[in-house]
Amino acid sequence: MTEHVDTSEGKPLNHHVKQSIERYFRELNGAQPASVYDMVLREVERPLLEVVMQQTNGNQSRAAEVLGINRNTLRKKLKFYQLIR
C-alpha cells in the first residue's frame, strides 16, 4: 500500500518530486541525460538519510526502523554518502 504524504503546501511529496524531474528535463534543452534513475536516487537518498538521522538524534537503529531498512544497510548507505566514518 502506498502512503499519501502531504507537504506543507497540501500536495503529496511525489507531486514535488515529479515537478523537479520535469524541470530537470526542461533545463536539459533537448540534451540526452544518462543514468537518470541512479542520479535521482542519489539526489533523494542523501537528504533523506540526513533528515531521518537528525530526527532520530543519530540513533541508527531507530533511523533504520523509520526507513524500513536493515541497520547494516543503513550503515552502508551512511558510509557511502560520508555521513559517518
C-alpha positions in Angstrom: 0.0 0.0 0.0 1.4 3.4 -1.0 1.2 6.1 1.7 0.0 9.5 0.6 2.3 12.1 2.3 1.1 15.7 2.2 3.6 18.5 2.4 3.1 21.9 4.0 1.5 23.1 0.7 -1.1 20.3 0.9 0.3 18.5 -2.1 1.8 15.0 -1.9 5.6 14.6 -1.8 5.5 12.8 -5.2 4.0 15.9 -6.8 7.1 17.9 -5.8 9.4 15.2 -6.9 7.7 15.0 -10.3 7.9 18.8 -10.7 11.6 18.7 -10.0 12.2 15.9 -12.5 10.2 17.7 -15.2 12.2 20.9 -14.5 15.4 18.9 -14.8 14.4 17.6 -18.3 13.3 21.1 -19.4 16.6 22.6 -18.4 18.5 20.0 -20.5 17.2 21.8 -23.6 17.0 18.6 -25.6 20.3 17.1 -24.5 20.0 13.4 -23.7 20.6 12.6 -20.0 22.3 9.5 -18.8 21.7 7.3 -15.8 18.7 9.4 -14.6 17.5 6.6 -12.3 20.8 6.5 -10.4 21.1 10.3 -10.3 17.6 10.7 -8.9 18.2 8.1 -6.2 21.5 9.7 -5.2 19.8 13.2 -5.1 17.0 12.0 -2.9 18.6 9.4 -0.7 21.3 11.6 0.9 19.0 14.3 2.1 16.5 11.6 3.2 19.2 9.9 5.3 20.4 13.3 6.7 16.9 14.3 7.8 16.0 10.9 9.3 19.3 10.8 11.2 18.6 14.3 12.6 15.0 13.3 13.5 16.3 10.3 15.4 19.1 12.2 17.1 21.7 9.9 15.3 20.2 6.7 16.6 20.9 4.3 13.7 18.6 1.5 15.0 15.7 3.9 15.2 16.6 5.5 11.8 16.7 2.1 10.2 13.3 1.3 11.7 11.8 4.7 10.4 13.2 4.0 7.0 12.1 0.4 7.0 15.6 -1.0 6.2 18.1 -3.1 7.9 20.5 -1.3 10.3 23.5 -2.7 8.4 22.1 -1.4 5.1 21.6 2.0 6.7 25.3 2.0 7.9 26.5 1.1 4.4 24.5 4.0 3.0 25.7 6.4 5.6 29.3 5.5 4.9 28.7 5.7 1.1 27.4 9.3 1.5 30.1 10.0 4.0 27.6 10.8 6.7 29.6 8.6 9.2 33.1 7.3 9.3 
